[in-house]
Amino acid sequence: MTPDHWRSIEALYYAALQLTGEPRSELLRGADPKVRSPVEAMLAQVASAVLDRPAWEQAATSIEARTLGTRRRGDAGSL
């Protein structure tokens, strides 16, 4: 990837972050497909970000899920 190509991706990405819905779609449709594709992938990651809440809340939820899952699978008779 050339520096110019990366700058184009970066510029489109930050411009798209400022928009939602149809304006964002229009912006992306008008972009070069070689630039649009990686930008769409990055935007999808942002949309499904794991840390959409503080890390300590995420960790607590993850630990609870693993603990409950182990209890359910491991020793259902003692529940």
Beta strands, then each sheet from edge to edge (+ up, - down):
end
